[in-house]
Amino acid sequence: MLTSLTLLVPPAPTSPLLTFNRLSHFPFSPSISAASSASDLLRVVSRRLVLATKTQSITTMATQEEECMGSVKAQLAKIFEASLKVTVPNEPDVEPLIAACTGKFGDYQCNNAMGLWSKIKGKGTQFRGPPAVGEAIKNNLPTSEMIESCSVAGPGFVNVVLSKNWMAKSIQKMLIEGIDTWAPMPPVKTAVVDFSSPNIAKEMHVGHLRSTIIGDTLARMLEFSKVKVLRRNHVGDWGTQFGMLIEFLFEKFPNFEDATETAIGDLQAFYKASKLRFDSDPAFKERAQQAVVRLQGGEEKYRRAWAQICEISRTEFHKVYQRLGVHLEEKGESFYNPYIPGVIEGLMKQGLVEESQGARVIFIEGVNIPLIVVKSDGGFNYASTDLAALWYRLNEEKAEWIIYVTDVGQQQHFDMVFKAAKRAGWLPQGDNSYPRASHVGFGLVLGEDGKRFRTRNTEVVRLVDLLDEAKSRSKAALIERGKGEQWTEEEIESTADAVGYGAVKYADLKNNRLTNYTFNFDQMLNDKGNTAVYLLYAHARICSIIRRSGKDIEELMNKGTLVLEHKDERDLGLHLLQFAEVVEEACTNLLPNVLCDYLYNLSEIFSKFYSNPECKVIGSDKETSRLLLCEATAVVMRKCFNLLGITPIYKI
């Protein structure tokens, strides 16, 4: 069934508006007049877009056999789907319920029997309870090389033991064809991930750390899953504060275009000084308010000053993104500003916008306060911008999944924006359908005192300083271990980068994002326990095992054979094969910690295998097979690191 979702197009703007020059990153184009800007914008927004999308389950991934080759759960689901059609032919569209086993009865389990029994009892069925349904499901399974044996337990649970031969072949096939063959296949082609989003003229601080790291990982997981991801940096580059910043810039630097990052110095201090002046000097305040009017009117001098301030901020932001290895495309508040009047007018024509105490609002069912879309003074606000941005992303960028990564404190705001969009018909009513908008909330970064992480003088910590400290400590640890004499300076620097920045990222990502976490350098840089340092060293050790063997791993992949005879070999192989479904789960639920848990468990399972004398690698009669198992573990670990934005190291 196709659900037609009409994305209502805003009417033409009634006043000259600013356009976005993608090359300069500013919402102005000197070569286009304000009048032509409005007509250009009208042509853009007057196209009515009808977005037809098939309603899809939130947990649905690819159903085609060739698309699910990486996911064991998906492949088993195909097999059980065939059995269910035979077992209960009068119950169409029964979705196989497949889960990994945690007990001793098997590797996976089909849990459909109880649910089916509740549907078919009393309908003259031949079955006499869930166990009988489970037995029938087991007996009707088509022959498959995947399955070694099946059994029925309890109220009809069908337990599956995977074939060791099939498992080994699947792992070796991945080694030959690449781990991309294990990528999940979400039911979306294009997604927007809105993350980081600092404010112009303010330093990036530790509060931006979680949004940047979590958003980057979500983007990476979706990109691995063959989704086109639009990484959006929704910077705060518009608003009344720019009046005071511009006037302060004019005052401090009469030739303001000569003002550089070095000349201005600390942006945070510049912002505070301008705010102090704004609050204490009525004449300055009046000039600042006039500057806002001139800026929004497109006056050349003011927009050049605005652009100068924005560019200096971008230089500061880039220092953080460069250290973290994060890539974004900036489309800030100013980009969506020209679309706001048309979007609001379109919502008004639908009868969704009402007058309340001089403001224009949208009332949301079940919420005590309305969503203010036009303030009582006629100005726009965050809700206005976010509605315009959502409209643009659905209409112009044709995104099927729009993900906003901000702190949990903004949960209600985004819930109201999304519900307003549903009332407007931009989004479907159900939460399990596409296009979809999701808010990814996260908790606070705390200091060891349990309070919000700050410096001793109560200032919020600058993110660039935090990252430099992590690298510095990592480098000092390497020197202390004698690497200064053994390695080149370049090797020390690159390893300190990987370990220091990776430690900060992993310490954040391993926690459920909804919880607060305590920032502690000693813990995150510890080489024992669930830390990036431990995992990076574990990967380096695996690489060292392969190097010490003296064997050509590429040749072994193509000529050797991987087998999983020993229990510890099989346990490791099973965990490797579950990689695809773990990434799928982390993507579906937008929880990077699921992938971190998997990575840490993989390292632990490998250690158990490698430390077992019965699983000796180098010099054993199973050397080729076990080297291939080592390589498969390293490949999966590297992909986990890649998805978490962490650079692997190859020697320690």
PyMOL commands that set and color helices and strands:
alter all, ss='L'
color gray80, all
select helices_A, chain A and resi 34-45+65-67+72-87+113-120+130-139+164-177+179-182+206-224+241-252+256-258+261-264+267-280+282-296+300-324+333-349+382-395+408-423+463-480+483-486+489-509+521-524+532-549+553-559+567-577+579-589+592-611+613-615+623-644
alter helices_A, ss='H'
color red, helices_A
select strands_A, chain A and resi 2-7+49-54+98-100+108-110+147-153+157-162+190-194+228-233+329-330+354-356+359-362+371-374+401-407+436-442+445-446+517-518
alter strands_A, ss='S'
color yellow, strands_A
deselect
rebuild
show_as cartoon
